[in-house]
Amino acid sequence: MSLLTWHRPEFEGREGELINQNAIAELAGVTRAAVSNWTVRDKTFPAVAAVQGTQPQAPRLYVLTEVAAWLAARASRPRTQRAPAPRRPRREILAERAERAARRIAEEQQRMTALYAELGKAAERLKRAEDELAAVQAELRS
């Protein structure tokens, strides 16, 4: 193993008893992200025994027997179920969607009005520039 920073020195020299998060994910049949969430969100998750390397995101190592016990205890806990969100009447959902669409239309109409006003100003500037060019060219010809 590469350089290890020990958080629990009692496991120093017992590296064979350690497991990283990838191996935990494989053992538990979940993704690596799920294991990462457990380590952050579940205060009962086993403590880090060592860190492999010096980078901030270096792999954390855990004691295999502690992880296995934690997984077994987790499997035996009753899962809390969230109550399903109350169903809203379809008419209410459609009415909200219609209101949002109407607001978007009104906003786009305001933008179009502003763009037309700007376009009118640009057309006036273009006409003045064309008139000026025509006048200069006429003066050059005379």
C-alpha positions as CSV (number, residue, x, y, z in Angstrom):
1,M,0.0,0.0,0.0
2,S,1.1,3.6,-0.6
3,L,1.6,6.2,2.1
4,L,-1.1,5.8,4.8
5,T,-2.1,8.5,7.2
6,W,-3.5,6.7,10.3
7,H,-6.6,8.0,12.0
8,R,-6.9,4.9,14.1
9,P,-3.3,3.8,14.9
10,E,-4.5,0.5,16.4
11,F,-5.0,-0.8,12.9
12,E,-1.5,0.1,11.7
13,G,0.2,-3.1,10.4
14,R,-3.3,-4.6,9.9
15,E,-3.9,-3.2,6.4
16,G,-5.4,-6.5,5.3
17,E,-8.4,-5.7,7.5
18,L,-9.1,-2.4,5.7
19,I,-11.5,-1.7,2.8
20,N,-12.0,1.3,0.6
21,Q,-15.3,2.9,-0.5
22,N,-15.2,1.2,-3.9
23,A,-15.0,-2.2,-2.2
24,I,-17.8,-1.2,0.3
25,A,-20.0,-0.3,-2.7
26,E,-19.4,-3.7,-4.3
27,L,-20.0,-5.5,-1.0
28,A,-23.2,-3.6,-0.4
29,G,-24.4,-3.8,-4.0
30,V,-24.8,0.0,-4.3
31,T,-23.0,2.8,-6.1
32,R,-19.8,4.5,-4.9
33,A,-21.9,7.7,-4.5
34,A,-24.2,5.9,-2.1
35,V,-21.3,4.9,0.1
36,S,-20.0,8.5,0.0
37,N,-23.4,9.7,1.1
38,W,-23.4,7.2,4.0
39,T,-20.0,8.4,5.2
40,V,-21.1,12.0,5.3
41,R,-24.8,11.7,6.3
42,D,-25.0,8.7,8.6
43,K,-23.3,9.4,12.0
44,T,-23.3,5.7,12.7
45,F,-21.1,4.8,9.7
46,P,-17.8,3.4,10.9
47,A,-14.9,5.9,11.4
48,V,-12.1,6.2,8.9
49,A,-9.1,4.1,9.9
50,A,-6.6,5.5,7.4
51,V,-6.3,7.7,4.4
52,Q,-4.3,6.4,1.4
53,G,-2.2,9.2,0.0
54,T,-1.9,12.9,0.6
55,Q,-4.4,14.5,-1.8
56,P,-7.6,16.0,-0.3
57,Q,-9.7,13.4,-2.2
58,A,-7.4,10.5,-1.3
59,P,-9.2,7.2,-0.7
60,R,-10.5,6.6,2.9
61,L,-10.0,3.2,4.4
62,Y,-12.4,1.6,6.8
63,V,-12.3,-1.6,9.0
64,L,-14.0,-4.4,7.0
65,T,-15.6,-6.1,10.1
66,E,-17.0,-2.7,11.3
67,V,-18.4,-2.0,7.8
68,A,-19.9,-5.5,7.6
69,A,-21.6,-5.1,11.0
70,W,-22.9,-1.6,10.0
71,L,-24.3,-3.0,6.8
72,A,-26.0,-5.9,8.6
73,A,-27.5,-3.5,11.2
74,R,-28.7,-1.2,8.4
75,A,-30.4,-4.1,6.6
76,S,-32.3,-5.0,9.8
77,R,-33.5,-1.5,10.5
78,P,-37.1,-0.8,9.3
79,R,-37.1,1.6,6.4
80,T,-38.9,4.8,6.9
81,Q,-41.3,5.5,4.2
82,R,-42.4,9.0,3.1
83,A,-46.0,9.6,2.7
84,P,-46.8,10.1,-1.0
85,A,-47.4,13.6,-2.0
86,P,-51.1,14.4,-2.2
87,R,-52.4,14.2,-5.8
88,R,-53.6,17.4,-7.2
89,P,-56.5,17.5,-9.6
90,R,-55.4,17.5,-13.2
91,R,-57.5,20.6,-13.8
92,E,-55.5,22.5,-11.2
93,I,-52.2,21.4,-12.7
94,L,-53.3,22.4,-16.2
95,A,-54.5,25.8,-14.9
96,E,-51.1,26.5,-13.4
97,R,-49.3,25.5,-16.6
98,A,-51.7,27.8,-18.6
99,E,-50.9,30.7,-16.3
100,R,-47.1,30.1,-16.7
101,A,-47.5,30.0,-20.4
102,A,-49.6,33.2,-20.4
103,R,-46.9,34.9,-18.3
104,R,-44.2,33.8,-20.7
105,I,-46.2,35.0,-23.7
106,A,-46.7,38.4,-22.1
107,E,-43.0,38.7,-21.3
108,E,-42.0,37.8,-24.9
109,Q,-44.5,40.3,-26.2
110,Q,-42.9,43.0,-24.1
111,R,-39.5,41.9,-25.4
112,M,-40.8,42.0,-29.0
113,T,-42.2,45.5,-28.5
114,A,-38.8,46.7,-27.2
115,L,-37.0,45.0,-30.1
116,Y,-39.4,46.6,-32.6
117,A,-38.8,50.0,-31.1
118,E,-35.0,49.5,-31.2
119,L,-35.3,48.2,-34.8
120,G,-37.2,51.3,-35.8
121,K,-34.4,53.5,-34.3
122,A,-31.8,51.4,-36.1
123,A,-33.7,51.9,-39.4
124,E,-33.8,55.6,-38.8
125,R,-30.0,55.7,-38.2
126,L,-29.5,53.6,-41.3
127,K,-31.6,56.0,-43.4
128,R,-29.7,59.0,-42.1
129,A,-26.4,57.3,-42.9
130,E,-27.6,56.3,-46.4
131,D,-28.8,59.9,-47.0
132,E,-25.4,61.3,-45.8
133,L,-23.6,58.8,-48.1
134,A,-25.7,59.8,-51.1
135,A,-25.1,63.5,-50.3
136,V,-21.3,63.0,-50.1
137,Q,-21.3,60.9,-53.3
138,A,-23.3,63.6,-55.1
139,E,-21.0,66.3,-54.0
140,L,-18.0,64.2,-55.1
141,R,-19.5,63.8,-58.6
142,S,-20.0,67.6,-59.0
